[in-house]
Amino acid sequence: MKKVLLLVALFFTLTVSIDAQKDETIFGRSGICLTGVWGGYMHNISSFQDDFSISRNGFFVFELNKKILIGWDGLNAEFNSNELGGLNLQSNGLTLGYSPWAHKPFHPVFNMYAGRGRIANDEILDNINVYQPSITLELNVFRWMKVGIDGGYRIIQESNLTGFTDQDLSGPYAGLKLKFGWSWD
């Protein structure tokens, strides 16, 4: 009797586990899967008080299903202010991207960056929030390298700098983006 119960239990366990292999999950073959890893940098030009400022970004992203990018971005920009002198903006945060046609040689990438940061010089330290919606027109040069022209709008919030509003610090930007990595799907 014990052997029969053991065989029934074994049969039931095998049947359930085989049937479970057919269930689709979000991380299964037809769900979310990692298809690439990318990193790189970007140089931007933006205007500030009748002058141009240069910013540099470094980023690292994971590519999911060949279309979705999730990662980290670091921003470093320098501004020259008539009232406060040289200002340095630094920010780190989350970057999200969507590239519906990444398999095409030339394609758009829709991006959104959000992070905490600070604006500082020798006398001032101001904590801020930075948001950057943008679009990149990207060219697949090699399987491991992409070049893009990026344009967007930098939104600065919660600034407490004397004589400046958030709108004074916010503005459009354009730049060149280089991506290095690999997409294996």
matplotlib code that plots the C-alpha trace (Angstrom):
import matplotlib.pyplot as plt

x = [0.0, 2.9, 4.4, 1.2, 0.8, 4.4, 3.9, 0.7, 2.5, 5.4, 3.1, 1.1, 4.3, 5.7, 2.4, 2.1, 5.7, 5.4, 2.2, 3.8, 6.4, 3.7, 2.7, 4.0, 5.6, 6.9, 10.5, 9.9, 10.5, 7.7, 8.0, 10.7, 14.3, 17.6, 18.8, 21.7, 24.0, 25.1, 27.2, 28.6, 28.7, 27.1, 28.2, 25.4, 25.2, 22.6, 22.1, 22.1, 21.9, 23.0, 25.9, 26.3, 27.1, 28.6, 27.5, 28.8, 26.7, 27.9, 25.3, 24.8, 21.7, 20.2, 18.3, 15.1, 13.3, 15.4, 13.1, 13.2, 16.3, 16.6, 19.7, 21.7, 22.8, 25.2, 25.1, 27.8, 27.3, 29.0, 27.2, 28.6, 26.3, 26.7, 25.4, 27.0, 30.0, 30.7, 28.1, 28.5, 25.4, 25.8, 23.0, 22.6, 19.5, 17.3, 17.1, 14.4, 14.3, 12.0, 13.3, 10.5, 12.7, 16.2, 16.8, 16.7, 20.0, 18.6, 15.9, 14.6, 15.0, 12.6, 14.3, 13.3, 15.8, 15.0, 17.4, 18.5, 21.4, 23.0, 24.1, 27.2, 30.2, 32.6, 29.9, 26.6, 25.2, 21.6, 19.9, 17.6, 15.6, 16.5, 14.2, 15.2, 12.7, 14.5, 14.6, 17.7, 18.1, 20.4, 22.6, 23.8, 27.4, 28.5, 26.8, 28.8, 28.6, 25.8, 26.0, 23.2, 22.1, 20.1, 17.8, 15.6, 14.6, 16.3, 13.8, 15.2, 12.9, 13.2, 16.0, 16.6, 19.3, 18.9, 17.9, 17.0, 13.8, 13.5, 12.6, 15.9, 17.9, 15.7, 16.1, 16.6, 19.7, 21.3, 24.2, 26.1, 25.7, 28.1, 26.9, 29.1, 28.0, 26.3, 22.8, 22.6, 19.0]
y = [0.0, 2.4, 1.7, 2.5, 5.7, 6.6, 5.9, 8.0, 10.8, 10.6, 10.5, 13.5, 15.5, 14.7, 15.5, 18.9, 19.9, 19.0, 20.9, 23.9, 24.1, 25.2, 28.3, 31.6, 33.9, 37.5, 36.2, 33.3, 32.9, 35.2, 37.6, 40.0, 39.0, 40.8, 41.4, 43.7, 45.9, 49.4, 52.2, 55.4, 59.1, 62.2, 65.8, 68.5, 72.1, 74.3, 78.0, 79.9, 83.7, 84.6, 82.1, 78.4, 75.7, 72.3, 69.2, 65.7, 62.6, 59.1, 56.3, 52.5, 50.7, 47.3, 46.5, 44.5, 42.8, 44.9, 47.9, 49.0, 50.6, 50.9, 52.2, 54.9, 58.3, 60.8, 64.5, 67.2, 70.7, 74.0, 77.4, 80.9, 83.3, 87.1, 87.3, 84.2, 83.4, 79.8, 77.2, 73.4, 71.2, 67.5, 64.9, 61.1, 59.2, 56.8, 56.7, 55.0, 54.6, 53.1, 52.2, 50.6, 50.0, 49.3, 46.6, 49.2, 50.9, 54.4, 54.7, 57.0, 56.4, 58.1, 58.9, 60.1, 60.9, 61.8, 62.3, 64.3, 66.7, 69.9, 73.3, 74.6, 76.9, 78.0, 79.8, 78.1, 74.6, 74.1, 70.7, 70.2, 67.7, 67.2, 65.8, 65.4, 64.2, 63.7, 62.0, 60.5, 59.7, 56.8, 55.0, 51.4, 51.8, 48.3, 45.6, 46.9, 50.7, 53.2, 57.0, 59.4, 63.0, 63.8, 66.7, 67.4, 69.8, 69.9, 70.7, 71.9, 72.0, 73.0, 75.4, 78.0, 80.1, 83.8, 85.7, 82.6, 80.7, 77.1, 78.3, 80.3, 77.1, 74.9, 74.9, 73.0, 71.1, 69.2, 66.8, 63.9, 60.4, 57.4, 54.0, 50.9, 47.4, 44.4, 43.4, 39.6, 39.1]
z = [0.0, 0.8, -2.6, -4.4, -2.5, -3.2, -6.9, -7.0, -5.2, -7.6, -10.6, -9.4, -8.7, -12.2, -13.9, -12.0, -12.7, -16.4, -16.7, -14.9, -17.7, -20.1, -18.0, -19.4, -16.9, -17.2, -17.1, -19.4, -23.2, -24.2, -21.2, -20.1, -20.9, -20.8, -24.4, -24.0, -21.8, -22.8, -21.4, -22.7, -22.5, -23.9, -24.4, -24.4, -25.1, -23.5, -23.1, -19.8, -19.4, -23.0, -22.7, -23.6, -21.1, -21.7, -19.8, -19.7, -18.9, -18.2, -18.3, -18.0, -19.1, -19.3, -22.5, -22.1, -25.0, -27.4, -26.8, -23.1, -21.5, -17.7, -16.0, -14.3, -15.6, -14.1, -15.2, -14.7, -16.1, -15.7, -15.9, -15.7, -13.9, -13.9, -10.3, -8.7, -10.9, -12.0, -10.9, -11.1, -11.5, -10.6, -10.6, -10.5, -11.2, -13.0, -16.8, -18.8, -22.6, -25.2, -28.7, -30.7, -33.8, -32.3, -34.8, -37.7, -38.6, -37.9, -35.2, -32.4, -28.7, -26.3, -23.0, -19.5, -16.8, -13.2, -10.3, -7.3, -7.6, -6.5, -7.8, -6.1, -6.2, -3.5, -1.5, -2.4, -2.1, -3.4, -3.6, -6.6, -8.6, -12.3, -15.0, -18.6, -21.3, -24.6, -27.9, -29.5, -33.2, -33.0, -35.7, -35.2, -36.4, -35.3, -33.2, -30.2, -30.9, -31.5, -32.2, -31.6, -31.7, -28.5, -27.9, -24.9, -22.1, -18.7, -15.9, -12.6, -9.6, -5.9, -6.5, -3.7, -5.4, -4.7, -7.8, -9.9, -10.5, -11.5, -15.0, -15.2, -14.6, -16.9, -20.7, -23.9, -24.7, -27.6, -27.7, -29.1, -27.5, -27.9, -26.7, -26.3, -25.3, -26.8, -27.8, -28.2, -29.2]

ax = plt.figure().add_subplot(projection="3d")
ax.plot(x, y, z, "-o")
ax.set_aspect("equal")
plt.show()
